[in-house]
Amino acid sequence: MSQPHPSTTPRNSPATVLFASLIGTTIEFFDFYIYATAAVLVFPKLFFPAGDAAAAMLQSLATFAIAFFARPVGSALFGHFGDRIGRKATLVAALLTMGLSTVLIGALPTYASIGTWAPALLALCRFGQGLGLGGEWGGAVLLATENAPAGKRAWYGMFPQLGAPIGFFMSGSIFLLLSQTLSDADFFSYGWRIPFLASSLLVVVGLYIRLKIHETPDFQKVIERNERVQVPALTVWREHRRVLLLGTLIAMATFVLFYLMTVFALSWGTTALKFSRKDFLIQQLFAVLFFGLTIPISALWADRHGRRITLIAVSAAIAVFGLSMAPLFGSGNSLLVSVFLSLGLGLMGMTYGPLGTILSELFPPAVRYTGASLTFNLAGILGASLAPYAATWLATNYGLQYVGYYLSAAALISLVALLLVKRETTH
């Protein structure tokens, strides 16, 4: 048997790669979504001055937005080390950053205890969450796609994306369980802290898996060819600025759609439409199953027909779907609201499945961690950071149909960006 070449890097097994990419994003999105749920159900009551409930809700949603502005910072920071030192070590650091920030939220004193320090500390921890997620997503996608065999890059790249519906399902389930087993007094006294503190157990599992993986073959080739750049973020800005902009706009509709279907829908459904917290969470948990099911379907389609053409078709469908906001969601009818949520989250899966693969393929391996992460997280600022806030303002002042127009406009922008890319991305 021949001896391996000294520069040969140990290969990761497919099962290890896919599980390591999936477990990390599941934890990250679980942490992120428990904050989103608490920002609607808990923080307005406990972390802001009592009085105007609408003002407290908007202030809470403003802290929710902070993470999206932190994510590009995390992209540049962790992307720098991911492109300079390696994917593995950077993924471990990103997971720790996100995990510790989440656990600390569960231990924070409320406004009743420390006054204005409470929302200030909440905002700081939220920034830490965004910082960690800014570095996590890109690394997880690269771990999967850079280990993928020919012809299966979208299929491998969809595994980190599956962490989103799984994390959302876990977060919604635990809040639903707490709502059913605790009185309102107990829930607001201590119950809301349980998901944040429990995430520490998930982080331990994630770290164990991440520490077992080897470096990706693509990054090893970058090292061997001496292709690493000194400051990846500057190289991306100087040499790949057009691609950075187009990639950001491509991902914009994905973010707007998801946070309208989750954060805004939960807020509007439990206030204006008068659904109980329990009933609406059940409807969202049912709908998120369509999110999880359509991710692998879209990945298979993207590997067969192309990432770009798949996203063009789905973006057009999202633009049409936006027009259903008022007649379906605004009806207040439980069945029609469930249909609306299921359609929206089903389309979310169709756009989300190939998204990580197409964004990573826009950049060369030497700056791919930074480029893909920045693109994804800048889209978060454009598409998600203010989406719940803007949608609440539009719905309150002009009606739900204008929230639908907002979604349709975002989808059309993403569609134009995809057309401007002009060519299919490749392995």
Secondary structure, 3 states (H helix, E strand, C coil): CCCCCCCCCCCCCHHHHHHHHHHHHHHHHHHHHHHHHHHHHCHHHHCCCCCCHHHHHHHHHHHHHHHHHHHHHHHHHHHHHHHHCCHHHHHHHHHHHHHHHHHHHHCCCCHHHHCCHHHHHHHHHHHHHHHHHHHHHHHHHHHHHCCCCCCCHHHHHHHHHHHHHHHHHHHHHHHHHHHHHCCHHHHHHHHCHHHHHHHHHHHHHHHHHHCCCCCCHHHHHHHHCCCCCCCHHHHHHHHCHHHHHHHHHHHHHHHHHHHHHHHHHHHHHHCCCCCCHHHHHHHHHHHHHHHHHHHHHHHHHHHHHCHHHHHHHHHHHHHHHHHHHHHHHHHCCHHHHHHHHHHHHHHHHHHHHHHHHHHHHCCCHHHHHHHHHHHHHHHHHHHHHCHHHHHHHHHHHCCHHHHHHHHHHHHHHHHHHHHHHCCCCCC
